[in-house]
Amino acid sequence: MKTQLTPDEIKAKQQLLQDYQPAQEAFAILEKYNGRLDISFDELWAEKIGQTYDPSQPKSLWKSTLKILREELCGSEGFRAQFQEYTKNPGSAPLLTGLIVSLTALSGLPLDPAISTVIVLYLLKVGLKIFCDYTEPTENSVSQ
C-alpha cells in the first residue's frame, strides 16, 4: 500500500509540530517525496544508519518495520488510548508530540524521532484500528 500525505496534510501537521525539531526533518523528506510515507521512511532510515538511500532496492525496510510495529503497537492499550486521545483533539501539539515520543520508546526498535514522526503520520492517515485489523499482509500477497 503506497500511502501518501497531501501537501495540505503535510502543512497542517508541520505547523502543529513547528517546535519539535525531529518532525521538521521528517517533513523535509516528506516534501521531497511528495508525501510518500514509505519512501520517506526508507530514506530517513538510511540517513540515520549512514547509508546512501537507493530507491531501486527491491526490499523496503518500511514493510518489515510495519510488521514488527503491528505486533508491538496493536497489543499496547496505552498506545491505543494515547492515539484515541489525540484523534479526539487533533489540534493538540503536545498530544501529537507525545504519540511520537511514545512510539520511539515503545517500539523496541532503534527508531529516531524523525522516523517515528513518519510512522505516526502513517498511523494517523490510515487509522490505528485499520492498521491493526486490516493492513496485515496475507499469505498470498507478493512481497516487493
Secondary structure, DSSP 8 states (H G I E B T S, - for coil): ---B--HHHHHHHHHHTTT-HHHHHHHHHHHHTTTBHHHHHHHHHHHHTT----TT-SS-HHHHHHHHHHHHHTT-HHHHHHHHHHHHSTT-HHHHHHHHHHHHHHS-S---HHHHHHHHHHHHHH-HHHHHHT-S--TT----
